[in-house]
Amino acid sequence: MSEEQILAGTLYIVPTPIGNLDDITLRAIKILSGVDLIAAEDTRTSKILLDHFSIHKPLVSFFSQNESLRVPQLLEKLKEGKSLAIISDAGTPGISDPAYSIITTAIQENIRVIALPGPTAFIPALVASGLPTRSFVFEGFLPNKKGRHTKLLELKNESRTIILYESPHRILKTLQELQEVFGDRDAVVAREISKKFEEIIRGTLSSLHSTFSSRSIKGEYVIIVAGVEK
Ligand code: SAM
């Protein structure tokens, strides 16, 4: 393994597994073992992961509701020369997870930000989908209510492959609305990526809707929709 010194006063953004714990990178383990402090979205969830890799470092919580309070506190630590790693419950912090505010503030304050490559749900979902990867747009979660229809209308004429995150209790509704607004199109649902019940279901928006209407819906989902043909 290569040597990597942990840099003082540096903010590390560290991706963690989205399912299979073996997806953690050697570098992520090294950085998490070496930093002074780890800020985690849910400290109980992250403690299980960190214990698994025998990483025992001071942990503080960092989630959307305490972000505005935490950012100045954590920035103070960085300015004192402490090294800090941000992790989320799963995947890459800053991708549909907290981290954006601390990253932008750190940049404004001339604090070094290092983002490690690593697990995130949408890249394997896109790659396995078989839909065009040459250009794509990642939208994360659609708005729940306000702005939802406007966002769908905005995406209707998008020619790049569209990637969405969705929760199990809204997947049917979203597939239905996508079909209503976009018309029937090629689409793929990737569920439980890197977990025991991983599935990549390829079809059209209508066929996926009927597939999911007839089964119990559990797990985590990425929806990939073909862009409009120009
Ligand atoms: N930061 C994460 C990342 O880098 O992908 C995303 C966090 S976001 C709060 C959680 C959403 O990511 C889930 O609702 C689901 O849409 C997607 N997701 C996370 N893990 C997944 C998995 N193993 N399989 C499919 N989708 C997943």
Residues whose N, C-alpha, C, O or C-beta is under 5 A from the ligand:
A	BS01	SAM	I18 G19 A90 G91 T92 P93 I95 S96 D97 P119 T120 A121 F122 Y165 E166 S167 A190 R191 E192 I193 E220 Y221 V222
